[in-house]
Amino acid sequence: MASTAVKDTNFNMRMNKQKKISLEDLYGSLGMTLAEAVNIFFEKSLMEGGIPFDVRMPRYNKETEAAIAEARDIMSGKVKAKAYSSAEELFADLDNE
C-alpha cells in the first residue's frame, strides 16, 4: 500500500502516559509526531513482510540475570542499596571492603 493512499480509518491504542510523553519527545526530536512514527513502522512492516526487526527474548548468563533481578528489587524498594554523595565516597567504601 502506498503512503499516498487516502487515510480513511482510525487506529486507537492505550499506553502508559509517561511512555507516550517520552515517545513524543523522542520522535519530536527527530522531526515527526508519534502518529507519523507509527505509520513509518507500519509501512516498513509491509515492506519487510513482518516486524522490521528481530523480536526475541534476550539470553543472559545466570550472573547477568541475577544482577538484573537485584536491580529490579532495588528499584522497587524490596532491597536497600547503599547511596553515595560522591565518587570519592564510593571508592573509599570499596577500598574498605
DSSP file (Angstrom, degrees, kcal/mol; ACC not computed):
  #  RESIDUE AA STRUCTURE BP1 BP2  ACC     N-H-->O    O-->H-N    N-H-->O    O-->H-N    TCO  KAPPA ALPHA  PHI   PSI    X-CA   Y-CA   Z-CA
    1    1 A M              0   0    0      0, 0.0     2,-0.1     0, 0.0    45,-0.1   0.000 360.0 360.0 360.0 128.8    0.0    0.0    0.0
    2    2 A A    >   -     0   0    0      1,-0.1     3,-1.6     2,-0.0    41,-0.0  -0.395 360.0-125.2 -74.2 149.7    1.5    3.3   -1.0
    3    3 A S  T 3  S+     0   0    0      1,-0.3    -1,-0.1    -2,-0.1    40,-0.0   0.618 108.5  66.3 -70.8 -11.1    1.9    6.0    1.6
    4    4 A T  T 3  S+     0   0    0      2,-0.1    -1,-0.3     3,-0.0     3,-0.1   0.445  75.4 121.4 -87.8   0.5   -0.1    8.4   -0.6
    5    5 A A  S <  S-     0   0    0     -3,-1.6     2,-0.1     1,-0.1     0, 0.0  -0.251  77.6 -91.5 -62.5 151.2   -3.3    6.3   -0.1
    6    6 A V        -     0   0    0      1,-0.1     2,-1.0     2,-0.1    -1,-0.1  -0.416  33.1-131.5 -64.9 134.0   -6.3    8.0    1.4
    7    7 A K        +     0   0    0      1,-0.1    -1,-0.1    -2,-0.1     3,-0.0  -0.783  45.1 153.5 -89.8 102.3   -6.4    7.8    5.2
    8    8 A D        +     0   0    0     -2,-1.0     2,-0.3     2,-0.0    -1,-0.1   0.177  49.5  51.3-121.9  16.7   -9.9    6.6    5.8
    9    9 A T        -     0   0    0      2,-0.0     2,-0.3     0, 0.0     0, 0.0  -0.973  69.0-125.1-148.0 162.8   -9.9    4.7    9.0
   10   10 A N        -     0   0    0     -2,-0.3     2,-0.4     2,-0.0    -2,-0.0  -0.772   8.8-161.2-110.1 154.8   -8.6    5.2   12.6
   11   11 A F        -     0   0    0     -2,-0.3     2,-0.4     2,-0.0    -2,-0.0  -0.984  15.9-174.6-132.5 120.8   -6.3    3.1   14.8
   12   12 A N        +     0   0    0     -2,-0.4     2,-0.3     2,-0.0    -2,-0.0  -0.896   6.8 169.5-118.3 146.9   -6.5    3.7   18.6
   13   13 A M        -     0   0    0     -2,-0.4     2,-0.4     2,-0.0    -2,-0.0  -0.989  25.2-130.2-150.0 157.2   -4.4    2.2   21.4
   14   14 A R        +     0   0    0     -2,-0.3     2,-0.3     0, 0.0    -2,-0.0  -0.847  32.0 160.7-108.1 145.6   -3.8    2.8   25.0
   15   15 A M        -     0   0    0     -2,-0.4     2,-0.1     0, 0.0    -2,-0.0  -0.965  48.0 -69.8-153.2 168.2   -0.4    3.1   26.7
   16   16 A N     >  -     0   0    0     -2,-0.3     4,-2.2     1,-0.1     5,-0.2  -0.406  42.8-131.8 -61.4 133.9    1.2    4.4   29.8
   17   17 A K  H  > S+     0   0    0      1,-0.2     4,-2.3     2,-0.2     5,-0.2   0.895 105.2  48.8 -59.8 -44.0    1.1    8.2   29.9
   18   18 A Q  H  > S+     0   0    0      1,-0.2     4,-2.5     2,-0.2    -1,-0.2   0.882 110.0  52.0 -65.9 -37.2    4.8    8.7   30.7
   19   19 A K  H  > S+     0   0    0      2,-0.2     4,-2.6     1,-0.2    -1,-0.2   0.914 109.3  50.5 -63.6 -41.3    5.8    6.3   28.0
   20   20 A K  H  X S+     0   0    0     -4,-2.2     4,-2.7     2,-0.2    -2,-0.2   0.922 110.9  48.4 -61.3 -45.0    3.7    8.4   25.5
   21   21 A I  H  X S+     0   0    0     -4,-2.3     4,-2.3     2,-0.2    -2,-0.2   0.920 112.4  48.9 -61.5 -44.1    5.3   11.6   26.6
   22   22 A S  H  X S+     0   0    0     -4,-2.5     4,-2.5     1,-0.2    -2,-0.2   0.903 112.8  47.5 -63.0 -41.7    8.8   10.0   26.3
   23   23 A L  H  X S+     0   0    0     -4,-2.6     4,-3.0     2,-0.2     5,-0.3   0.899 110.5  51.5 -67.4 -40.0    8.0    8.7   22.8
   24   24 A E  H  X S+     0   0    0     -4,-2.7     4,-2.2     1,-0.2    -2,-0.2   0.900 111.8  47.8 -62.3 -39.5    6.5   12.1   21.7
   25   25 A D  H  X S+     0   0    0     -4,-2.3     4,-1.9    -5,-0.2    -2,-0.2   0.928 113.8  47.6 -64.4 -45.3    9.7   13.8   23.0
   26   26 A L  H  X S+     0   0    0     -4,-2.5     4,-0.6     2,-0.2    -2,-0.2   0.962 117.5  39.4 -61.1 -54.3   11.9   11.2   21.1
   27   27 A Y  H ><>S+     0   0    0     -4,-3.0     5,-2.5     1,-0.2     3,-0.7   0.839 111.5  58.7 -69.3 -31.7   10.1   11.4   17.8
   28   28 A G  H ><5S+     0   0    0     -4,-2.2     3,-1.6    -5,-0.3    -1,-0.2   0.886 101.5  55.2 -61.1 -38.2    9.7   15.1   18.1
   29   29 A S  H 3<5S+     0   0    0     -4,-1.9    -1,-0.2     1,-0.3    -2,-0.2   0.716 107.0  51.4 -67.9 -18.1   13.5   15.4   18.3
   30   30 A L  T <<5S-     0   0    0     -3,-0.7    -1,-0.3    -4,-0.6    -2,-0.2   0.353 124.6-105.8 -96.4   3.5   13.5   13.5   15.0
   31   31 A G  T < 5S+     0   0    0     -3,-1.6     2,-0.3     1,-0.3    -3,-0.2   0.743  84.7  97.7  83.3  24.4   11.0   15.9   13.5
   32   32 A M      < -     0   0    0     -5,-2.5    -1,-0.3    -8,-0.1    -2,-0.2  -0.956  67.3-115.1-141.6 162.0    8.0   13.7   13.5
   33   33 A T     >  -     0   0    0     -2,-0.3     4,-2.2    -3,-0.1     5,-0.1  -0.403  35.6-107.2 -86.1 168.7    4.8   13.1   15.5
   34   34 A L  H  > S+     0   0    0      1,-0.2     4,-2.4     2,-0.2     5,-0.2   0.911 122.5  52.7 -61.2 -42.6    4.1    9.8   17.3
   35   35 A A  H  > S+     0   0    0      1,-0.2     4,-2.4     2,-0.2    -1,-0.2   0.899 108.5  50.0 -61.5 -40.7    1.4    9.1   14.7
   36   36 A E  H  > S+     0   0    0      2,-0.2     4,-2.1     1,-0.2    -1,-0.2   0.901 110.0  50.7 -64.8 -39.9    4.0    9.6   11.9
   37   37 A A  H  X S+     0   0    0     -4,-2.2     4,-2.2     2,-0.2    -2,-0.2   0.908 110.4  49.1 -63.9 -42.0    6.4    7.3   13.6
   38   38 A V  H  X S+     0   0    0     -4,-2.4     4,-2.5     1,-0.2    -2,-0.2   0.913 110.2  51.4 -63.8 -42.0    3.8    4.6   14.0
   39   39 A N  H  X S+     0   0    0     -4,-2.4     4,-2.7     2,-0.2    -1,-0.2   0.880 108.1  52.0 -63.0 -37.1    2.9    5.0   10.3
   40   40 A I  H  X S+     0   0    0     -4,-2.1     4,-2.7     2,-0.2     5,-0.2   0.923 109.4  50.1 -63.3 -43.6    6.6    4.6    9.4
   41   41 A F  H  X S+     0   0    0     -4,-2.2     4,-2.3     2,-0.2    -2,-0.2   0.931 112.2  47.5 -58.6 -46.0    6.7    1.4   11.4
   42   42 A F  H  X S+     0   0    0     -4,-2.5     4,-2.2     2,-0.2    -2,-0.2   0.920 112.4  48.7 -63.3 -44.3    3.6    0.1    9.7
   43   43 A E  H  X S+     0   0    0     -4,-2.7     4,-2.2     1,-0.2    -1,-0.2   0.922 112.5  48.0 -61.5 -44.2    4.9    1.0    6.2
   44   44 A K  H  X S+     0   0    0     -4,-2.7     4,-2.4     1,-0.2    -1,-0.2   0.874 108.6  55.2 -64.9 -36.8    8.3   -0.7    7.0
   45   45 A S  H  X>S+     0   0    0     -4,-2.3     5,-2.0    -5,-0.2     4,-1.7   0.912 108.8  47.9 -60.8 -43.1    6.4   -3.8    8.3
   46   46 A L  H  <5S+     0   0    0     -4,-2.2    -2,-0.2     2,-0.2    -1,-0.2   0.905 112.2  49.2 -64.0 -41.6    4.5   -4.1    5.0
   47   47 A M  H  <5S+     0   0    0     -4,-2.2    -2,-0.2     1,-0.2    -1,-0.2   0.886 117.5  40.5 -64.6 -38.8    7.8   -3.7    3.0
   48   48 A E  H  <5S-     0   0    0     -4,-2.4    -1,-0.2     2,-0.3    -2,-0.2   0.680 106.6-123.8 -83.8 -19.2    9.5   -6.4    5.1
   49   49 A G  T  <5S+     0   0    0     -4,-1.7     2,-0.3     1,-0.2    -3,-0.2   0.782  83.9  14.6  78.3  27.1    6.5   -8.7    5.3
   50   50 A G  S   <S-     0   0    0     -5,-2.0    -2,-0.3    -6,-0.2    -1,-0.2  -0.974 117.7 -19.8 165.1-169.0    6.6   -8.7    9.1
   51   51 A I        -     0   0    0     -2,-0.3     2,-0.2     1,-0.1     4,-0.1  -0.480  62.2-132.2 -63.8 129.7    8.0   -6.9   12.1
   52   52 A P  S    S+     0   0    0      0, 0.0     2,-0.3     0, 0.0    -1,-0.1   0.127  81.9  40.0 -81.4  25.3   11.0   -5.0   10.7
   53   53 A F  S    S-     0   0    0     -2,-0.2     2,-0.1     2,-0.0    -2,-0.1  -0.970  99.3 -76.8-158.4 162.7   13.4   -6.1   13.4
   54   54 A D        -     0   0    0     -2,-0.3     2,-0.5     1,-0.1     0, 0.0  -0.409  37.9-163.3 -65.0 135.5   14.2   -9.2   15.4
   55   55 A V        +     0   0    0     -2,-0.1     2,-0.3    -4,-0.1    -1,-0.1  -0.947  34.8 125.5-121.7 108.3   11.8  -10.0   18.2
   56   56 A R        -     0   0    0     -2,-0.5     3,-0.0     3,-0.0    -2,-0.0  -0.989  62.8 -93.0-157.4 157.9   13.1  -12.5   20.7
   57   57 A M        -     0   0    0     -2,-0.3     2,-0.1     1,-0.1    -2,-0.0  -0.575  47.6-115.0 -74.0 133.7   13.8  -12.9   24.3
   58   58 A P        -     0   0    0      0, 0.0     2,-0.6     0, 0.0    -1,-0.1  -0.420  23.8-140.0 -68.6 146.4   17.3  -11.8   25.4
   59   59 A R        +     0   0    0     -2,-0.1     2,-0.3    -3,-0.0    -3,-0.0  -0.942  25.8 174.2-111.5 121.5   19.5  -14.6   26.7
   60   60 A Y        -     0   0    0     -2,-0.6     2,-0.0     1,-0.0     0, 0.0  -0.885  32.6-109.2-122.1 154.4   21.7  -13.7   29.6
   61   61 A N     >  -     0   0    0     -2,-0.3     4,-2.5     1,-0.1     5,-0.2  -0.314  42.3 -98.5 -74.2 169.7   24.0  -15.8   31.7
   62   62 A K  H  > S+     0   0    0      1,-0.2     4,-2.4     2,-0.2     5,-0.2   0.854 122.6  53.9 -60.7 -37.2   23.0  -16.6   35.3
   63   63 A E  H  > S+     0   0    0      2,-0.2     4,-2.0     1,-0.2    -1,-0.2   0.913 110.9  45.4 -64.7 -42.6   25.2  -13.9   36.7
   64   64 A T  H  > S+     0   0    0      2,-0.2     4,-2.4     1,-0.2    -2,-0.2   0.910 112.1  51.7 -67.1 -42.1   23.6  -11.2   34.5
   65   65 A E  H  X S+     0   0    0     -4,-2.5     4,-2.4     1,-0.2    -2,-0.2   0.894 109.9  50.1 -60.9 -39.6   20.1  -12.5   35.2
   66   66 A A  H  X S+     0   0    0     -4,-2.4     4,-2.5     2,-0.2    -1,-0.2   0.898 110.4  50.0 -65.1 -40.0   20.9  -12.3   39.0
   67   67 A A  H  X S+     0   0    0     -4,-2.0     4,-2.5     2,-0.2    -2,-0.2   0.895 110.5  49.7 -65.7 -39.8   22.1   -8.7   38.6
   68   68 A I  H  X S+     0   0    0     -4,-2.4     4,-2.3     2,-0.2    -2,-0.2   0.926 111.6  48.5 -63.6 -44.9   19.0   -7.7   36.6
   69   69 A A  H  X S+     0   0    0     -4,-2.4     4,-2.2     1,-0.2    -2,-0.2   0.905 111.9  49.7 -62.4 -41.6   16.8   -9.3   39.4
   70   70 A E  H  X S+     0   0    0     -4,-2.5     4,-2.4     2,-0.2    -2,-0.2   0.912 109.8  50.7 -63.3 -42.6   18.8   -7.4   42.0
   71   71 A A  H  X S+     0   0    0     -4,-2.5     4,-2.6     1,-0.2    -2,-0.2   0.901 110.4  49.7 -62.6 -40.7   18.5   -4.1   40.2
   72   72 A R  H  X S+     0   0    0     -4,-2.3     4,-2.1     2,-0.2     6,-0.2   0.901 110.3  50.4 -64.2 -40.2   14.7   -4.6   39.9
   73   73 A D  H  X>S+     0   0    0     -4,-2.2     5,-1.6     2,-0.2     6,-1.4   0.890 111.7  47.9 -64.8 -38.9   14.5   -5.4   43.6
   74   74 A I  H ><5S+     0   0    0     -4,-2.4     3,-0.8     4,-0.2    -2,-0.2   0.932 112.0  49.4 -65.5 -45.7   16.4   -2.2   44.4
   75   75 A M  H 3<5S+     0   0    0     -4,-2.6    -2,-0.2     1,-0.2    -1,-0.2   0.848 112.1  47.9 -63.7 -34.2   14.3   -0.1   42.1
   76   76 A S  H 3<5S-     0   0    0     -4,-2.1    -1,-0.2    -5,-0.2    -2,-0.2   0.581 115.3-115.0 -83.8  -8.8   11.1   -1.5   43.6
   77   77 A G  T <<5S+     0   0    0     -3,-0.8    -3,-0.2    -4,-0.7    -4,-0.1   0.483  84.2 119.1  89.5   3.1   12.3   -0.9   47.2
   78   78 A K  S   <S+     0   0    0     -5,-1.6     2,-0.4    -6,-0.2    -4,-0.2   0.816  78.4  38.5 -68.5 -29.8   12.5   -4.6   48.1
   79   79 A V  S    S-     0   0    0     -6,-1.4     2,-0.3    -9,-0.1    -2,-0.3  -0.981  83.2-131.5-125.5 131.4   16.2   -4.3   48.7
   80   80 A K        -     0   0    0     -2,-0.4     2,-0.3    -3,-0.1    -6,-0.1  -0.628  25.4-162.6 -79.0 137.7   18.0   -1.4   50.3
   81   81 A A        -     0   0    0     -2,-0.3     2,-0.1    -7,-0.1    -2,-0.0  -0.909  22.7-105.8-121.1 150.5   21.0   -0.2   48.4
   82   82 A K        -     0   0    0     -2,-0.3     2,-0.4     1,-0.0    -1,-0.0  -0.414  33.1-156.1 -69.3 148.7   23.9    2.0   49.5
   83   83 A A        -     0   0    0     -2,-0.1     2,-0.4     7,-0.0    -1,-0.0  -0.971   4.3-160.6-127.6 145.7   24.0    5.5   48.3
   84   84 A Y        -     0   0    0     -2,-0.4     3,-0.1     1,-0.1     4,-0.0  -0.940  18.9-150.1-127.3 146.8   27.0    7.8   47.9
   85   85 A S  S    S+     0   0    0     -2,-0.4     2,-0.3     1,-0.2    -1,-0.1   0.566  84.1  12.2 -91.6  -9.3   27.2   11.6   47.6
   86   86 A S  S  > S-     0   0    0      1,-0.1     4,-1.7     0, 0.0    -1,-0.2  -0.986  73.1-112.2-158.1 163.1   30.4   11.4   45.5
   87   87 A A  H  > S+     0   0    0     -2,-0.3     4,-2.8     1,-0.2     5,-0.2   0.865 117.1  58.3 -65.6 -35.9   32.6    9.1   43.6
   88   88 A E  H  > S+     0   0    0      1,-0.2     4,-2.5     2,-0.2    -1,-0.2   0.912 104.8  50.0 -60.4 -42.1   35.3    9.6   46.2
   89   89 A E  H  > S+     0   0    0      2,-0.2     4,-2.0     1,-0.2    -1,-0.2   0.900 111.2  49.6 -63.4 -40.9   33.0    8.3   48.9
   90   90 A L  H  X S+     0   0    0     -4,-1.7     4,-2.3     2,-0.2    -2,-0.2   0.944 112.4  46.4 -61.3 -49.4   32.1    5.2   46.8
   91   91 A F  H  X S+     0   0    0     -4,-2.8     4,-2.4     1,-0.2    -2,-0.2   0.865 110.3  53.2 -65.8 -35.7   35.8    4.4   46.1
   92   92 A A  H  X S+     0   0    0     -4,-2.5     4,-1.3    -5,-0.2    -1,-0.2   0.910 110.0  48.6 -64.0 -40.9   36.7    4.9   49.8
   93   93 A D  H  X S+     0   0    0     -4,-2.0     4,-0.6     1,-0.2    -2,-0.2   0.899 111.0  50.3 -64.6 -41.0   33.9    2.4   50.7
   94   94 A L  H >< S+     0   0    0     -4,-2.3     3,-1.0     1,-0.2    -2,-0.2   0.887 107.2  54.2 -64.4 -38.8   35.2    0.0   48.1
   95   95 A D  H 3< S+     0   0    0     -4,-2.4    -1,-0.2     1,-0.2    -2,-0.2   0.802 105.2  55.2 -64.4 -28.3   38.7    0.3   49.4
   96   96 A N  H 3<        0   0    0     -4,-1.3    -1,-0.2     1,-0.2    -2,-0.2   0.599 360.0 360.0 -81.1 -11.8   37.5   -0.7   52.9
   97   97 A E    <<        0   0    0     -3,-1.0    -1,-0.2    -4,-0.6    -2,-0.1   0.496 360.0 360.0 -77.9 360.0   35.8   -3.9   51.7
